[in-house]
Amino acid sequence: MRERYATLQRIEEDKTFNTRRFLVRKGLILFQKSPFIGVGLERWNKEYAELELPEYISLERFNRITSHNSYIMLLAETGLVGTIPLATLLLYLAVRGLQGAVRLARQEEYWALGIYVAFMTMGIHLWVLSGITGTSAWMVYGMVAGIVEITQGR
């Protein structure tokens, strides 16, 4: 336990943390190549970005690993055309979902708060893992949309 805590005190030295930082840089470089339409779906591992990396990461291996960040991957692969609609949806769900969850909680229907918390934590989860194309994220988005729909007339 102490070792884990000590790692947080010197996060800049952590190899996995630094690898993820470089992966974000790669995503931004790919986005700059094609900001409007991106480099194409499923192209993250096929596109190369020239970066100055520490010796523990080879450029060849680095360019083949997954993005570990759903949002950066989406930005790189789909550009503004794909990112703006998703960002709009997530912002809408964040605002209207919170309003709906609070409204339902005031009516002693607390299940909506659990779904909303799952939505928020899924957002954080997708920042550190690439999983936005999986069904679990979209299931949570759909449940929050359901909360919004249920509370429209209330």
C-alpha positions, 0 to 999 in steps of 0.5 A: 500500500505504501509503495502505491502511495509513494508512486503518486508522490512521483508520478512524473517518473511512472512509465505508464503515466508517461506513456499515456502522456505521449499517447495524448501527444500522438493523438494531437499530432494525428489530429493536426494532420487532418483536423476536420475529418481525422485520419480515419476510423480504426487508423490509430495503430496504423498511423505514425507520429514522430515524437522524441520518446524516452529510451524505455519506449521504442518508436516502433512499439509506441506507434502500435499500442492503443490510445488508452484515451477514448476522447483523444482517439476519437479526435484523431480518428474522426476529427471535428466531424466526429468529435463535435457531435459526441461532445454535444451529446455528452454535454446535453446528457451531463446537464439534462441528466443531472436535472432529471436525476435530481428531479427523480431523487426528490420524488424518492426515485434514487435509482436515477442518481446511481445511473447518473454517477455511472455516467460521470464515472464512465466519462472519467474511465474513458479518459484513461482507457479506450472503450468508447466503441464498446456497448457498456458506454453506450448503454450508460448513455442510453440510460441517462437519455432515458432519465431525461425522457422520463422527466420531460413531462414532470 
